[in-house]
Amino acid sequence: MAIVIVGGHSRNIGKTSVVCRLVEAFAEYRWTAIKVSQHEHPEVGEGVPAVLEERDPASDSDSSRYLSAGAVRSLWVRTSEGQLAEAVASIRFEIANSDNVVIESNSVLSLVQPDILLLVLDASVPDFKVSALQFLERADAVLLSGGDLARPAWGRIANSINPGIPVLEVRRPAFWSKQAEQFIRASLASLVPRNS
């Protein structure tokens, strides 16, 4: 079983597209794809996470895009800000009952240990989430979706990228590359099967 987490430093930089490309490229892994979001949702009560299973591959939601890409199951875990720990039991249940899991989230990294951590960065976007900075050193690879790492819009943060971490380009509009696919294939192949 593989647990892959795809995080990133900001919104609209290609994280969902990377998850979709991964699901398509490695369909034999029978992915359960999970989107985790923490912000105010009217249907989420205080301390009560919502775990919604997507069933429509034709809508515009990120979880629908996962299904359209070939995910076996697609879930959207929604919590209020700071309430992710309340959802961890549900997330772990889904992980335990899936062949392989890809999760789009930064914040879940404090609660779930991935086998592979991919961080999507766009050096032309100045916003840099604290959660992405916190886990930058743990990344197995940085997927560069835009901009120039030699002159990033977020300044000195580029110096926080460990020089030993591969930086793989996944430019728009594909948000994928042969180089990224080869790296992920080798990483998945190197995993030791987990005991159930």
SVG drawing of the C-alpha trace seen along z (x, -y; Angstrom):
<svg xmlns="http://www.w3.org/2000/svg" viewBox="-25 -38 47 46">
<polyline fill="none" stroke="black" stroke-width="0.4" points="0.0,0.0 1.2,-3.5 0.3,-6.7 1.2,-9.7 0.6,-13.3 0.5,-16.2 0.9,-19.5 1.8,-23.0 2.5,-26.6 -0.6,-28.3 -3.9,-27.9 -4.3,-27.5 -0.8,-26.2 -1.7,-22.8 -2.0,-20.5 -5.3,-19.0 -4.0,-18.6 -0.9,-16.8 -3.1,-14.4 -5.2,-13.8 -2.1,-13.1 -0.8,-10.7 -4.1,-8.8 -4.1,-8.6 -0.5,-7.6 -0.6,-4.9 -4.2,-3.6 -3.1,-0.1 -2.7,-1.3 -6.5,-1.7 -6.3,-5.0 -8.6,-6.4 -8.1,-10.2 -8.8,-12.4 -9.0,-16.2 -8.6,-17.8 -9.7,-21.4 -9.8,-23.4 -11.9,-26.5 -15.4,-27.5 -18.0,-25.3 -21.7,-26.0 -22.5,-22.3 -19.6,-21.5 -20.5,-21.9 -18.0,-22.8 -15.6,-20.0 -17.5,-17.8 -15.7,-17.0 -17.6,-16.2 -16.4,-13.3 -18.2,-13.3 -17.8,-10.7 -17.9,-12.0 -19.9,-10.0 -20.3,-12.3 -17.2,-12.4 -18.8,-15.2 -19.1,-18.1 -16.5,-20.9 -15.3,-19.9 -11.7,-18.7 -13.1,-15.5 -15.0,-15.0 -11.9,-15.6 -10.2,-12.7 -13.0,-10.3 -12.8,-11.6 -9.0,-10.8 -9.7,-7.3 -9.7,-7.2 -11.6,-4.2 -13.0,-6.4 -12.9,-10.1 -13.5,-11.8 -13.6,-15.4 -12.7,-15.8 -13.9,-19.2 -13.2,-20.6 -13.2,-24.0 -9.9,-25.7 -7.8,-24.0 -10.2,-21.0 -8.3,-18.5 -7.4,-16.2 -11.2,-15.5 -11.1,-14.0 -8.0,-11.9 -9.9,-8.8 -12.0,-9.0 -8.9,-9.6 -7.1,-6.6 -10.1,-4.4 -10.2,-5.3 -6.5,-4.7 -6.8,-1.3 -9.6,-0.3 -8.0,-1.3 -5.5,0.3 -3.5,-3.0 -4.2,-6.5 -3.3,-9.9 -4.1,-12.9 -4.2,-16.6 -3.3,-18.5 -0.5,-20.2 -2.1,-20.1 -2.6,-16.3 1.1,-15.9 1.1,-16.6 -1.2,-13.5 -0.4,-11.1 3.0,-9.8 3.2,-9.5 5.4,-7.1 5.9,-9.8 5.6,-13.6 5.3,-15.8 5.2,-19.6 4.0,-21.7 5.6,-25.1 5.0,-27.9 7.8,-30.4 5.8,-33.2 3.1,-33.1 4.2,-35.2 1.9,-33.6 3.6,-30.8 1.5,-28.9 3.1,-28.3 2.0,-24.7 4.0,-24.2 7.1,-25.9 6.8,-23.6 7.1,-20.5 9.4,-21.7 12.4,-19.7 10.4,-16.5 9.5,-16.5 10.7,-13.7 10.4,-16.0 9.4,-19.5 7.2,-19.8 7.7,-23.2 4.6,-24.3 5.7,-27.8 8.2,-30.6 11.9,-30.4 13.4,-29.0 16.4,-31.3 14.1,-34.3 11.1,-33.2 8.3,-35.7 8.5,-34.4 12.1,-35.5 14.4,-33.7 12.1,-30.7 13.8,-29.1 16.9,-28.8 14.8,-26.4 14.7,-23.8 17.1,-21.0 19.6,-20.8 19.3,-17.0 15.5,-17.2 14.9,-16.7 13.1,-19.7 11.0,-18.3 9.2,-20.6 5.5,-20.0 4.6,-23.2 1.1,-24.3 -1.1,-23.3 -0.2,-19.6 1.1,-19.8 3.1,-16.7 6.3,-15.6 8.1,-12.4 10.8,-13.3 8.1,-13.5 6.4,-10.3 9.7,-8.4 10.6,-9.7 7.1,-8.8 7.2,-5.3 10.6,-4.6 9.4,-5.8 6.3,-3.7 8.3,-0.6 10.7,-1.0 8.1,-0.8 8.0,2.2 4.5,3.6 2.8,2.8 1.3,5.4 -2.4,5.1"/>
</svg>
